[in-house]
Amino acid sequence: MSCGHFLAQGLVSNHEAHAHEGRKDGCDSAFTVDASRITFGQSCLDEVGDRARALGMKRVALFTDARVKNIATFGSVTRSLEKAGCDVVIYDECQIEPDDASFEKAIRFAAENKPDGYVSFGGGSVIDTCKAANLYATHPAEFLDYVNAPIGRGRLVPGPLMPHIACPTTSGTGSEVTGIAIFDLLAIHAKTGIASPLLGPTEALVDPACTFTLPSEVVAASGFDVLSHALESFTARPFTSRIAPTRETPRPMSQGA
């Protein structure tokens, strides 16, 4: 073995020893990393139709918002899907900083149109709205059933969702690679969310051309978004101080440093 496996075994053993030293009784000893498949590069959005068909999509729900719908790259996405033979139904009413009312409106659209796949084109709000629509249209339930406890019931997502290709248009959301959908619950004026590895997009197409015409305020906000998430890694408690789950599959999406 020439790739260092023997050396790695020794390093892992030392690392495990230190991890066990810092782990409290009854706490977790491992963490999980979930991420979507990513394609990055200028003009990669032209591939969305071929990728949608490869995932078995024939009737595609294309999620965006009223403003992003007017940029040139949105037309590229639509044309690519149609060229691939996909029947495209467009939902352009995604709300910036979504709330439960805007999520439920999107869910009704998905339930009525019955797509067999989803494409989201926009920032984190659009991608999160698409995730929620996919979830509730695929596995119908009362709205609070899947919402994180203690605000919601924290019910586990019962199975796979329809395929979802996320096409982010900003550079700071990260929503294209997470299984988390964030929204405001109007009744209690609180920001909460839905989290499950099954909620994450199937894959993401990240085309930097989408950022070329971003307003400076959005560029700045995206940068602070990235910085905030990076700082969280330094302020989070170590995963070895979190109580171990009774089963490994319900391990939380955010697991500490």
Secondary structure, DSSP 4 states (H G I P E B T S, - for coil): --SSHHHHHHHHHHHHHHHHHHPPTTB---------EEEESTTGGGGHHHHHHHTT-SEEEEE-BTTGGGSHHHHHHHHHHHHTT-EEEEE-BPPSS-BHHHHHHHHHHHHHH--SEEEEEESHHHHHHHHHHHHHHHS---GGGSBPTTTS--PPP-S----EEEEESSSS--GGG-SEEEEEEGGGTEEEEEE-GGGS-SEEEE-GGGGTT--HHHHHHHHHHHHHHHHHHHHSPPGGGSBPPSSSTT--S----
